[in-house]
Amino acid sequence: MSTASHPIKKVTTHTLRQMKASGEKISMLTAYDYTMARLLDEAGVDVLLVGDSAANVMAGYDTTLPITLDQMIYHAASVVRGVKRSLVIVDLPFGSYQEDPRQALHSAVKIMKETGAHGVKLEGGEAVVDAVRRIITAGIPVMGHLGLTPQSIYQFGTYSVRAVEEKEATQLLHDAQLLEQAGCFALVLEKIPAQLAKQVTEKLSIPVIGIGAGKYVDGQVLVVHDMLGMNQSFKPRFLRQYAQLQQIIQDAVKHYIADVKEQKFPDETEQY
């Protein structure tokens, strides 16, 4: 009898559509480096998002705006090297697609060629539909993003819940349908009322993944550093922390420091 393991079945955009159709929820987390990507992939996460949130959690910026296309490519290539199963999607950073559809296509092609990722994500509705179409025409899968769009934070002036008022909610639903018609394979909804997210999810045939958008969507996404409790100062209502790694890491480091200071490390078994 052969002892060879079964081949790993990769998650694709088609897989996500099948999951929506069957009612299976989609799990998605951010990843920015090889080691974390490998751990998340082996744990079975369906989608890894190389988010422009790397500007915050990896580089310490206050917003996502400063990160560049080349920096996103560096993070994305690192993530792809750690993945065997998960679908890897990369954010188009601020300034890499807003100018015109040609710029958007150039940025998306550069990401795909230099990282090996499986698709891109961009923020916005009606204003970016032409860019979405142009990218998809080149054979590149596109994930949309509506609601709170962090690249527009200076326009919003706040990270508060979006689409609470009827006018904005109506526009969001309209934008979601436009993105589906343009060919997006999935949509992220960030920080909007749960009932509106439910309405969007039921209207669309493509998967809808929420962050702070309630339980009625087709899947959930969180920033992995937040989910693992590596930043105890960030605790929005939508975030559930599944570990408290900030304390665990700091305790381990303090233990290491003490052992070094007290000459307990290394001992005789830890030297050559």
HUWOMO-V297546 format. One record per pair of residues at least 24 apart in sequence whose ideal C-beta (glycine too) atoms are under 7 Angstrom apart, sorted by the first residue. I is the first residue (numbers start at 1). GAP is how many residues later the second one is. Records with the same first field share a line. If there is no record, write none. Layout:
# HUWOMO-V297546
I: GAP ; GAP
This chain:
# HUWOMO-V297546
8: 76 ; 77
10: 75
11: 35 ; 36 ; 74 ; 75 ; 76
12: 75
13: 106 ; 128 ; 172
16: 169 ; 170 ; 191
17: 190
19: 188
20: 187 ; 198
25: 193 ; 194
26: 181 ; 183 ; 192 ; 193
27: 192 ; 193
28: 181 ; 191 ; 192 ; 193
29: 192 ; 193 ; 195 ; 198
30: 193 ; 194
31: 48 ; 193
32: 26 ; 43 ; 47
33: 42 ; 45 ; 46
34: 44 ; 45 ; 47 ; 48
35: 47
36: 188
37: 42 ; 45 ; 46
38: 44
40: 46 ; 184
41: 41 ; 42 ; 43 ; 44 ; 45
45: 41
46: 40 ; 41
47: 39 ; 40 ; 42
48: 31 ; 35 ; 38 ; 40
49: 40 ; 72 ; 172
50: 25 ; 26 ; 29 ; 38 ; 40 ; 41
51: 40 ; 172
52: 39 ; 41
53: 170
57: 166 ; 168
63: 87 ; 90
64: 30 ; 86 ; 87
65: 29 ; 86
67: 26
68: 25
69: 24 ; 27 ; 38 ; 41
72: 39
73: 37 ; 38 ; 41 ; 42
76: 35 ; 39 ; 41
77: 37 ; 38 ; 39
80: 35 ; 36 ; 37
87: 31
88: 29 ; 30
89: 28 ; 29 ; 30 ; 31 ; 32 ; 54
90: 25 ; 27 ; 30
91: 30
92: 28 ; 29 ; 30
94: 57
97: 25 ; 34
101: 29 ; 30 ; 33
104: 27 ; 30 ; 31
105: 29 ; 30 ; 33
108: 27 ; 32
109: 29
112: 28
119: 24
121: 24 ; 67
123: 26 ; 28 ; 29
124: 25
125: 50 ; 53 ; 54
126: 49 ; 52
129: 49 ; 50 ; 53
132: 47 ; 50 ; 51 ; 52
133: 49 ; 50
136: 47
141: 44
142: 41 ; 42 ; 43
143: 41 ; 42 ; 43 ; 44 ; 45
144: 35 ; 40 ; 43 ; 44
145: 43 ; 45
146: 26 ; 29 ; 30 ; 41 ; 43
147: 25 ; 42 ; 43 ; 44 ; 45 ; 66
148: 42 ; 43
161: 30 ; 31 ; 32
162: 29 ; 30
163: 29 ; 30 ; 33
164: 29
169: 27
172: 24
173: 26 ; 27 ; 30
176: 24 ; 28
177: 26
180: 24 ; 25 ; 26
188: 33
189: 24 ; 28
211: 27
212: 24 ; 26
